[in-house]
Amino acid sequence: MSQHQSINYVLFDGKVRQQLLPLTFTRPLADMRTGILTIRQKWEQYLKHTCSTLTVSYLQNLYPLHLQKDNVFINGSVLPNAQLVQQIKHLQPMQAIADGEVLIALRAESKYPGMLHTASGEVRLITTDFKHLPPAHPYQKINHLWDIFLLNADAIQHDFMLLTHNRTSEPVDDTNRVINPEGVFLEPGAQVQGTFLNASEGPIYIGKDAQVMEGSTIRGPFALCQHASVKMGTRIYGGTTIGPYSKVAGEVSNSVIFGYSNKAHDGYLGNSVLGEWCNLGAGTNNSNLKNNYSRVSIWNYPEGKMTDTGQQFCGLIMADHSKCSINTMFNTGTVVGVGANIFGADFPPKFIPSFSWGGSAGFVTYQFNQFLQTAAAVYQRRGKTLADAEITLLKTLFDKTRNNEL
């Protein structure tokens, strides 16, 4: 067995985990999606090796940690590239790759004393006795919520090359109008008919058993993941990812949907991120640009206040299991926590805590049993069942929210 094959790989949550709340309430850093793949899937594709997870304690049951004698720990907010992967593969024991205060990777035996430390909702690896090496090549990293859509166009192109290298696309039906057909790749089972596909500014990737319905207009870079669907007459601009089993319609621009979420009707979604199991009612729109063209501020969980993103364009950030009714209007830089139910006229607040029920007229607590009934029904519609570990996680988040611990 080669040295590489004997090494165990672990993706760890770094210091930026709290900056990426509320999306990281329900997942480790590595399970966020930017591009076609999640960060975990990118690393596993490069390493040809499964990776376990070192995360906060309440997530660890759903994302188990596996340690062996020889382990390489990799920062779950870092996006891999070929050069960085090679540098990591050549790490020796007690060596680490670090960029200033940012720990990218380290190699150590599991018995190393004091190596793992969890505090204040973040996971740290103690590297005092390690030899620190600088990264040998530039790399990208998710540091803020808005980085997910800012980096998405580049990430789609990177993943497209990774997934399609030395492979041939399924045939593109001649009912489609295609610009730059070399930039369009259909996985087996993909259905695309009667559409306009423009890959002149970036690739268009259609995943396994995904569907683009007739009359849709798509400009790359664009990714439609497995079993996802684009409904009739949809307009999609570049830098957009529609995650697995999601449905979209209307107008979408530079946005990322993690998976199992629906924006299935008309309305605009731009410079936004939706987690999993979200639903936007018909006619829902978000603003991504302020009337005075000034920079957008959004809610920052660790600071407990609105903070400047430095961005002129920033739309909606919605965490898992949150939903809104028809004709909901979201202001620039709105952040919605886990399990919220939003309805009513006028703009709701720009920060909506987890398990909130209401809208512009005010909110009450979305009682957990009611929330759970809805979540179970949504799962059932997709042929899935809420696992006990998922229910425990969501109840933990609910209790922490009510006790002002989040």
NUNU-924984 format. One record per residue (C-alpha): x negated, y negated, z negated; residue in three letters; residue number from 0. Coordinates in steps of 0.1 Angstrom, whole numbers, plus 5000, padded with zeros to 4 digits. Example, Ala and Ser with C-alpha at 12.3 -4.5 7.8 and 13.67 -1.06 7.14 Angstrom:
2
+------+------+------+-----+-----+
|    x |    y |    z |   r |   k |
+------+------+------+-----+-----+
| 4877 | 5045 | 4922 | ala |   0 |
| 4863 | 5011 | 4929 | ser |   1 |
+------+------+------+-----+-----+
//
This chain:
406
+------+------+------+-----+-----+
|    x |    y |    z |   r |   k |
+------+------+------+-----+-----+
| 5000 | 5000 | 5000 | met |   0 |
| 4987 | 4966 | 5009 | ser |   1 |
| 4980 | 4938 | 4983 | gln |   2 |
| 5010 | 4919 | 4997 | his |   3 |
| 5033 | 4948 | 4994 | gln |   4 |
| 5024 | 4954 | 4957 | ser |   5 |
| 5032 | 4918 | 4947 | ile |   6 |
| 5066 | 4909 | 4932 | asn |   7 |
| 5081 | 4876 | 4943 | tyr |   8 |
| 5102 | 4854 | 4920 | val |   9 |
| 5119 | 4821 | 4929 | leu |  10 |
| 5121 | 4798 | 4899 | phe |  11 |
| 5141 | 4767 | 4891 | asp |  12 |
| 5119 | 4737 | 4888 | gly |  13 |
| 5123 | 4703 | 4872 | lys |  14 |
| 5146 | 4690 | 4899 | val |  15 |
| 5174 | 4714 | 4890 | arg |  16 |
| 5192 | 4688 | 4870 | gln |  17 |
| 5189 | 4662 | 4897 | gln |  18 |
| 5209 | 4686 | 4920 | leu |  19 |
| 5238 | 4690 | 4897 | leu |  20 |
| 5267 | 4696 | 4902 | pro |  21 |
| 5257 | 4720 | 4930 | leu |  22 |
| 5233 | 4738 | 4907 | thr |  23 |
| 5258 | 4744 | 4879 | phe |  24 |
| 5268 | 4776 | 4897 | thr |  25 |
| 5236 | 4787 | 4915 | arg |  26 |
| 5198 | 4786 | 4913 | pro |  27 |
| 5180 | 4760 | 4934 | leu |  28 |
| 5170 | 4787 | 4959 | ala |  29 |
| 5206 | 4795 | 4967 | asp |  30 |
| 5214 | 4761 | 4982 | met |  31 |
| 5218 | 4760 | 5019 | arg |  32 |
| 5200 | 4736 | 5042 | thr |  33 |
| 5196 | 4746 | 5079 | gly |  34 |
| 5210 | 4779 | 5089 | ile |  35 |
| 5197 | 4798 | 5059 | leu |  36 |
| 5197 | 4794 | 5021 | thr |  37 |
| 5163 | 4786 | 5007 | ile |  38 |
| 5161 | 4822 | 4993 | arg |  39 |
| 5169 | 4836 | 5027 | gln |  40 |
| 5141 | 4815 | 5043 | lys |  41 |
| 5115 | 4828 | 5018 | trp |  42 |
| 5127 | 4864 | 5022 | glu |  43 |
| 5126 | 4861 | 5060 | gln |  44 |
| 5090 | 4849 | 5058 | tyr |  45 |
| 5078 | 4872 | 5031 | leu |  46 |
| 5097 | 4903 | 5044 | lys |  47 |
| 5104 | 4909 | 5007 | his |  48 |
| 5133 | 4904 | 4984 | thr |  49 |
| 5129 | 4878 | 4957 | cys |  50 |
| 5145 | 4878 | 4922 | ser |  51 |
| 5152 | 4846 | 4902 | thr |  52 |
| 5140 | 4828 | 4871 | leu |  53 |
| 5168 | 4804 | 4862 | thr |  54 |
| 5187 | 4790 | 4832 | val |  55 |
| 5200 | 4815 | 4808 | ser |  56 |
| 5238 | 4813 | 4816 | tyr |  57 |
| 5230 | 4820 | 4853 | leu |  58 |
| 5205 | 4848 | 4847 | gln |  59 |
| 5231 | 4876 | 4845 | asn |  60 |
| 5244 | 4868 | 4880 | leu |  61 |
| 5208 | 4863 | 4893 | tyr |  62 |
| 5186 | 4888 | 4875 | pro |  63 |
| 5149 | 4884 | 4869 | leu |  64 |
| 5127 | 4913 | 4879 | his |  65 |
| 5091 | 4912 | 4867 | leu |  66 |
| 5063 | 4936 | 4876 | gln |  67 |
| 5026 | 4937 | 4867 | lys |  68 |
| 5016 | 4914 | 4895 | asp |  69 |
| 5040 | 4885 | 4902 | asn |  70 |
| 5041 | 4854 | 4924 | val |  71 |
| 5064 | 4826 | 4913 | phe |  72 |
| 5076 | 4802 | 4940 | ile |  73 |
| 5094 | 4769 | 4934 | asn |  74 |
| 5130 | 4774 | 4946 | gly |  75 |
| 5134 | 4738 | 4958 | ser |  76 |
| 5105 | 4741 | 4983 | val |  77 |
| 5112 | 4750 | 5020 | leu |  78 |
| 5088 | 4775 | 5034 | pro |  79 |
| 5066 | 4772 | 5065 | asn |  80 |
| 5042 | 4796 | 5080 | ala |  81 |
| 5011 | 4779 | 5067 | gln |  82 |
| 5024 | 4776 | 5031 | leu |  83 |
| 5035 | 4812 | 5031 | val |  84 |
| 5000 | 4823 | 5042 | gln |  85 |
| 4984 | 4803 | 5014 | gln |  86 |
| 5007 | 4818 | 4989 | ile |  87 |
| 5000 | 4854 | 5002 | lys |  88 |
| 4963 | 4847 | 4996 | his |  89 |
| 4967 | 4835 | 4960 | leu |  90 |
| 4945 | 4853 | 4935 | gln |  91 |
| 4956 | 4860 | 4899 | pro |  92 |
| 4956 | 4829 | 4877 | met |  93 |
| 4957 | 4806 | 4907 | gln |  94 |
| 4985 | 4781 | 4914 | ala |  95 |
| 4994 | 4758 | 4943 | ile |  96 |
| 5003 | 4724 | 4930 | ala |  97 |
| 5010 | 4690 | 4946 | asp |  98 |
| 5004 | 4665 | 4917 | gly |  99 |
| 5030 | 4674 | 4891 | glu | 100 |
| 5049 | 4696 | 4915 | val | 101 |
| 5042 | 4733 | 4910 | leu | 102 |
| 5047 | 4751 | 4943 | ile | 103 |
| 5036 | 4786 | 4934 | ala | 104 |
| 5015 | 4807 | 4910 | leu | 105 |
| 5003 | 4842 | 4907 | arg | 106 |
| 5001 | 4859 | 4873 | ala | 107 |
| 5007 | 4891 | 4853 | glu | 108 |
| 5041 | 4893 | 4836 | ser | 109 |
| 5023 | 4898 | 4802 | lys | 110 |
| 5006 | 4864 | 4804 | tyr | 111 |
| 5015 | 4848 | 4771 | pro | 112 |
| 5035 | 4815 | 4771 | gly | 113 |
| 5039 | 4815 | 4808 | met | 114 |
| 5076 | 4811 | 4809 | leu | 115 |
| 5094 | 4782 | 4791 | his | 116 |
| 5130 | 4771 | 4793 | thr | 117 |
| 5141 | 4738 | 4778 | ala | 118 |
| 5166 | 4710 | 4785 | ser | 119 |
| 5184 | 4729 | 4813 | gly | 120 |
| 5152 | 4734 | 4834 | glu | 121 |
| 5127 | 4762 | 4839 | val | 122 |
| 5090 | 4754 | 4836 | arg | 123 |
| 5060 | 4776 | 4841 | leu | 124 |
| 5030 | 4768 | 4819 | ile | 125 |
| 4999 | 4765 | 4841 | thr | 126 |
| 4972 | 4752 | 4818 | thr | 127 |
| 4949 | 4781 | 4823 | asp | 128 |
| 4955 | 4784 | 4861 | phe | 129 |
| 4932 | 4771 | 4888 | lys | 130 |
| 4952 | 4746 | 4907 | his | 131 |
| 4949 | 4744 | 4945 | leu | 132 |
| 4964 | 4717 | 4967 | pro | 133 |
| 4989 | 4727 | 4994 | pro | 134 |
| 4970 | 4733 | 5026 | ala | 135 |
| 4998 | 4720 | 5049 | his | 136 |
| 5026 | 4695 | 5046 | pro | 137 |
| 5059 | 4709 | 5033 | tyr | 138 |
| 5095 | 4698 | 5026 | gln | 139 |
| 5113 | 4700 | 4993 | lys | 140 |
| 5148 | 4693 | 4981 | ile | 141 |
| 5145 | 4667 | 4953 | asn | 142 |
| 5179 | 4649 | 4955 | his | 143 |
| 5215 | 4658 | 4965 | leu | 144 |
| 5212 | 4638 | 4997 | trp | 145 |
| 5181 | 4656 | 5008 | asp | 146 |
| 5203 | 4686 | 5017 | ile | 147 |
| 5219 | 4667 | 5046 | phe | 148 |
| 5189 | 4645 | 5053 | leu | 149 |
| 5167 | 4675 | 5060 | leu | 150 |
| 5194 | 4696 | 5076 | asn | 151 |
| 5187 | 4688 | 5113 | ala | 152 |
| 5150 | 4697 | 5109 | asp | 153 |
| 5159 | 4728 | 5089 | ala | 154 |
| 5183 | 4740 | 5116 | ile | 155 |
| 5156 | 4737 | 5142 | gln | 156 |
| 5131 | 4755 | 5119 | his | 157 |
| 5155 | 4783 | 5111 | asp | 158 |
| 5165 | 4786 | 5147 | phe | 159 |
| 5130 | 4794 | 5157 | met | 160 |
| 5126 | 4818 | 5128 | leu | 161 |
| 5157 | 4838 | 5136 | leu | 162 |
| 5157 | 4838 | 5174 | thr | 163 |
| 5119 | 4844 | 5181 | his | 164 |
| 5115 | 4872 | 5206 | asn | 165 |
| 5153 | 4878 | 5207 | arg | 166 |
| 5179 | 4873 | 5234 | thr | 167 |
| 5212 | 4855 | 5229 | ser | 168 |
| 5245 | 4872 | 5236 | glu | 169 |
| 5259 | 4859 | 5269 | pro | 170 |
| 5276 | 4825 | 5268 | val | 171 |
| 5310 | 4827 | 5285 | asp | 172 |
| 5312 | 4808 | 5317 | asp | 173 |
| 5343 | 4790 | 5305 | thr | 174 |
| 5320 | 4768 | 5284 | asn | 175 |
| 5302 | 4737 | 5296 | arg | 176 |
| 5266 | 4739 | 5283 | val | 177 |
| 5237 | 4714 | 5283 | ile | 178 |
| 5203 | 4729 | 5278 | asn | 179 |
| 5215 | 4766 | 5276 | pro | 180 |
| 5180 | 4776 | 5263 | glu | 181 |
| 5189 | 4759 | 5231 | gly | 182 |
| 5221 | 4779 | 5225 | val | 183 |
| 5220 | 4812 | 5207 | phe | 184 |
| 5250 | 4835 | 5200 | leu | 185 |
| 5247 | 4864 | 5176 | glu | 186 |
| 5266 | 4897 | 5183 | pro | 187 |
| 5303 | 4893 | 5179 | gly | 188 |
| 5303 | 4855 | 5183 | ala | 189 |
| 5333 | 4842 | 5203 | gln | 190 |
| 5329 | 4809 | 5221 | val | 191 |
| 5352 | 4799 | 5249 | gln | 192 |
| 5363 | 4767 | 5266 | gly | 193 |
| 5339 | 4745 | 5246 | thr | 194 |
| 5314 | 4717 | 5253 | phe | 195 |
| 5280 | 4726 | 5239 | leu | 196 |
| 5252 | 4700 | 5241 | asn | 197 |
| 5219 | 4713 | 5229 | ala | 198 |
| 5198 | 4686 | 5244 | ser | 199 |
| 5189 | 4670 | 5210 | glu | 200 |
| 5187 | 4702 | 5190 | gly | 201 |
| 5197 | 4739 | 5190 | pro | 202 |
| 5231 | 4753 | 5186 | ile | 203 |
| 5233 | 4786 | 5166 | tyr | 204 |
| 5265 | 4807 | 5164 | ile | 205 |
| 5263 | 4834 | 5139 | gly | 206 |
| 5275 | 4870 | 5139 | lys | 207 |
| 5313 | 4873 | 5144 | asp | 208 |
| 5317 | 4835 | 5142 | ala | 209 |
| 5342 | 4817 | 5165 | gln | 210 |
| 5343 | 4784 | 5182 | val | 211 |
| 5379 | 4778 | 5196 | met | 212 |
| 5387 | 4761 | 5228 | glu | 213 |
| 5385 | 4723 | 5233 | gly | 214 |
| 5357 | 4719 | 5207 | ser | 215 |
| 5328 | 4695 | 5214 | thr | 216 |
| 5295 | 4703 | 5196 | ile | 217 |
| 5262 | 4684 | 5197 | arg | 218 |
| 5231 | 4701 | 5182 | gly | 219 |
| 5213 | 4707 | 5159 | pro | 220 |
| 5242 | 4727 | 5147 | phe | 221 |
| 5246 | 4760 | 5128 | ala | 222 |
| 5278 | 4781 | 5125 | leu | 223 |
| 5271 | 4810 | 5101 | cys | 224 |
| 5285 | 4845 | 5102 | gln | 225 |
| 5323 | 4848 | 5102 | his | 226 |
| 5328 | 4810 | 5101 | ala | 227 |
| 5351 | 4793 | 5126 | ser | 228 |
| 5355 | 4760 | 5144 | val | 229 |
| 5392 | 4753 | 5151 | lys | 230 |
| 5406 | 4739 | 5184 | met | 231 |
| 5395 | 4705 | 5195 | gly | 232 |
| 5369 | 4699 | 5167 | thr | 233 |
| 5342 | 4673 | 5172 | arg | 234 |
| 5309 | 4681 | 5156 | ile | 235 |
| 5278 | 4659 | 5155 | tyr | 236 |
| 5242 | 4670 | 5150 | gly | 237 |
| 5226 | 4679 | 5117 | gly | 238 |
| 5257 | 4700 | 5106 | thr | 239 |
| 5258 | 4734 | 5091 | thr | 240 |
| 5290 | 4754 | 5085 | ile | 241 |
| 5283 | 4782 | 5061 | gly | 242 |
| 5296 | 4818 | 5062 | pro | 243 |
| 5333 | 4824 | 5062 | tyr | 244 |
| 5341 | 4787 | 5063 | ser | 245 |
| 5366 | 4769 | 5086 | lys | 246 |
| 5363 | 4734 | 5100 | val | 247 |
| 5384 | 4711 | 5122 | ala | 248 |
| 5386 | 4674 | 5129 | gly | 249 |
| 5353 | 4654 | 5129 | glu | 250 |
| 5321 | 4664 | 5111 | val | 251 |
| 5287 | 4647 | 5112 | ser | 252 |
| 5254 | 4655 | 5094 | asn | 253 |
| 5271 | 4676 | 5068 | ser | 254 |
| 5264 | 4710 | 5051 | val | 255 |
| 5291 | 4734 | 5039 | ile | 256 |
| 5275 | 4762 | 5018 | phe | 257 |
| 5301 | 4789 | 5025 | gly | 258 |
| 5337 | 4802 | 5020 | tyr | 259 |
| 5350 | 4766 | 5021 | ser | 260 |
| 5377 | 4750 | 5044 | asn | 261 |
| 5381 | 4717 | 5061 | lys | 262 |
| 5406 | 4732 | 5084 | ala | 263 |
| 5425 | 4701 | 5096 | his | 264 |
| 5419 | 4667 | 5111 | asp | 265 |
| 5399 | 4641 | 5091 | gly | 266 |
| 5363 | 4630 | 5089 | tyr | 267 |
| 5335 | 4645 | 5069 | leu | 268 |
| 5301 | 4628 | 5072 | gly | 269 |
| 5267 | 4628 | 5054 | asn | 270 |
| 5283 | 4652 | 5029 | ser | 271 |
| 5277 | 4685 | 5011 | val | 272 |
| 5305 | 4710 | 5001 | leu | 273 |
| 5297 | 4740 | 4979 | gly | 274 |
| 5315 | 4773 | 4981 | glu | 275 |
| 5353 | 4779 | 4977 | trp | 276 |
| 5362 | 4743 | 4983 | cys | 277 |
| 5393 | 4731 | 5003 | asn | 278 |
| 5400 | 4698 | 5018 | leu | 279 |
| 5436 | 4691 | 5025 | gly | 280 |
| 5449 | 4680 | 5059 | ala | 281 |
| 5439 | 4644 | 5068 | gly | 282 |
| 5412 | 4642 | 5041 | thr | 283 |
| 5385 | 4616 | 5050 | asn | 284 |
| 5353 | 4604 | 5034 | asn | 285 |
| 5335 | 4571 | 5037 | ser | 286 |
| 5298 | 4574 | 5043 | asn | 287 |
| 5290 | 4537 | 5049 | leu | 288 |
| 5298 | 4508 | 5026 | lys | 289 |
| 5316 | 4478 | 5042 | asn | 290 |
| 5287 | 4455 | 5033 | asn | 291 |
| 5261 | 4481 | 5047 | tyr | 292 |
| 5243 | 4481 | 5013 | ser | 293 |
| 5227 | 4512 | 4999 | arg | 294 |
| 5249 | 4538 | 4983 | val | 295 |
| 5248 | 4548 | 4946 | ser | 296 |
| 5260 | 4581 | 4933 | ile | 297 |
| 5265 | 4597 | 4899 | trp | 298 |
| 5233 | 4611 | 4883 | asn | 299 |
| 5240 | 4639 | 4858 | tyr | 300 |
| 5208 | 4638 | 4837 | pro | 301 |
| 5209 | 4600 | 4835 | glu | 302 |
| 5247 | 4599 | 4829 | gly | 303 |
| 5252 | 4569 | 4852 | lys | 304 |
| 5254 | 4558 | 4888 | met | 305 |
| 5220 | 4556 | 4905 | thr | 306 |
| 5207 | 4542 | 4938 | asp | 307 |
| 5202 | 4568 | 4965 | thr | 308 |
| 5182 | 4544 | 4987 | gly | 309 |
| 5204 | 4556 | 5015 | gln | 310 |
| 5227 | 4536 | 5037 | gln | 311 |
| 5247 | 4567 | 5046 | phe | 312 |
| 5260 | 4590 | 5019 | cys | 313 |
| 5294 | 4606 | 5017 | gly | 314 |
| 5309 | 4633 | 4995 | leu | 315 |
| 5292 | 4658 | 4973 | ile | 316 |
| 5316 | 4685 | 4961 | met | 317 |
| 5307 | 4714 | 4939 | ala | 318 |
| 5322 | 4750 | 4940 | asp | 319 |
| 5359 | 4757 | 4936 | his | 320 |
| 5370 | 4721 | 4939 | ser | 321 |
| 5400 | 4711 | 4961 | lys | 322 |
| 5419 | 4681 | 4972 | cys | 323 |
| 5454 | 4675 | 4986 | ser | 324 |
| 5465 | 4661 | 5020 | ile | 325 |
| 5453 | 4626 | 5029 | asn | 326 |
| 5428 | 4623 | 5001 | thr | 327 |
| 5404 | 4594 | 5006 | met | 328 |
| 5369 | 4597 | 4992 | phe | 329 |
| 5347 | 4566 | 4988 | asn | 330 |
| 5310 | 4565 | 4997 | thr | 331 |
| 5288 | 4585 | 4974 | gly | 332 |
| 5316 | 4604 | 4956 | thr | 333 |
| 5305 | 4633 | 4934 | val | 334 |
| 5330 | 4660 | 4924 | val | 335 |
| 5321 | 4686 | 4898 | gly | 336 |
| 5330 | 4723 | 4897 | val | 337 |
| 5367 | 4734 | 4897 | gly | 338 |
| 5384 | 4700 | 4902 | ala | 339 |
| 5418 | 4696 | 4916 | asn | 340 |
| 5423 | 4661 | 4932 | ile | 341 |
| 5456 | 4647 | 4945 | phe | 342 |
| 5476 | 4614 | 4948 | gly | 343 |
| 5474 | 4582 | 4968 | ala | 344 |
| 5445 | 4557 | 4968 | asp | 345 |
| 5408 | 4564 | 4963 | phe | 346 |
| 5399 | 4587 | 4933 | pro | 347 |
| 5369 | 4576 | 4912 | pro | 348 |
| 5334 | 4580 | 4926 | lys | 349 |
| 5326 | 4605 | 4899 | phe | 350 |
| 5350 | 4633 | 4891 | ile | 351 |
| 5339 | 4657 | 4863 | pro | 352 |
| 5342 | 4694 | 4865 | ser | 353 |
| 5377 | 4709 | 4857 | phe | 354 |
| 5395 | 4676 | 4863 | ser | 355 |
| 5431 | 4676 | 4874 | trp | 356 |
| 5446 | 4644 | 4889 | gly | 357 |
| 5435 | 4614 | 4910 | gly | 358 |
| 5434 | 4576 | 4911 | ser | 359 |
| 5461 | 4574 | 4885 | ala | 360 |
| 5440 | 4593 | 4860 | gly | 361 |
| 5428 | 4628 | 4851 | phe | 362 |
| 5436 | 4655 | 4826 | val | 363 |
| 5418 | 4688 | 4820 | thr | 364 |
| 5424 | 4715 | 4845 | tyr | 365 |
| 5433 | 4743 | 4821 | gln | 366 |
| 5410 | 4773 | 4826 | phe | 367 |
| 5438 | 4799 | 4830 | asn | 368 |
| 5454 | 4778 | 4857 | gln | 369 |
| 5421 | 4773 | 4874 | phe | 370 |
| 5413 | 4810 | 4872 | leu | 371 |
| 5446 | 4820 | 4888 | gln | 372 |
| 5439 | 4797 | 4917 | thr | 373 |
| 5403 | 4809 | 4921 | ala | 374 |
| 5415 | 4846 | 4920 | ala | 375 |
| 5441 | 4839 | 4947 | ala | 376 |
| 5416 | 4822 | 4969 | val | 377 |
| 5392 | 4852 | 4965 | tyr | 378 |
| 5421 | 4876 | 4973 | gln | 379 |
| 5428 | 4857 | 5006 | arg | 380 |
| 5392 | 4866 | 5017 | arg | 381 |
| 5395 | 4902 | 5005 | gly | 382 |
| 5372 | 4896 | 4975 | lys | 383 |
| 5377 | 4899 | 4937 | thr | 384 |
| 5363 | 4876 | 4910 | leu | 385 |
| 5336 | 4896 | 4892 | ala | 386 |
| 5335 | 4896 | 4854 | asp | 387 |
| 5301 | 4879 | 4855 | ala | 388 |
| 5315 | 4851 | 4877 | glu | 389 |
| 5344 | 4846 | 4853 | ile | 390 |
| 5320 | 4844 | 4824 | thr | 391 |
| 5299 | 4819 | 4842 | leu | 392 |
| 5329 | 4797 | 4850 | leu | 393 |
| 5343 | 4799 | 4814 | lys | 394 |
| 5308 | 4789 | 4801 | thr | 395 |
| 5308 | 4759 | 4824 | leu | 396 |
| 5344 | 4750 | 4813 | phe | 397 |
| 5335 | 4752 | 4776 | asp | 398 |
| 5303 | 4731 | 4781 | lys | 399 |
| 5323 | 4705 | 4800 | thr | 400 |
| 5349 | 4702 | 4773 | arg | 401 |
| 5323 | 4699 | 4747 | asn | 402 |
| 5304 | 4672 | 4766 | asn | 403 |
| 5274 | 4694 | 4770 | glu | 404 |
| 5271 | 4689 | 4807 | leu | 405 |
+------+------+------+-----+-----+
//
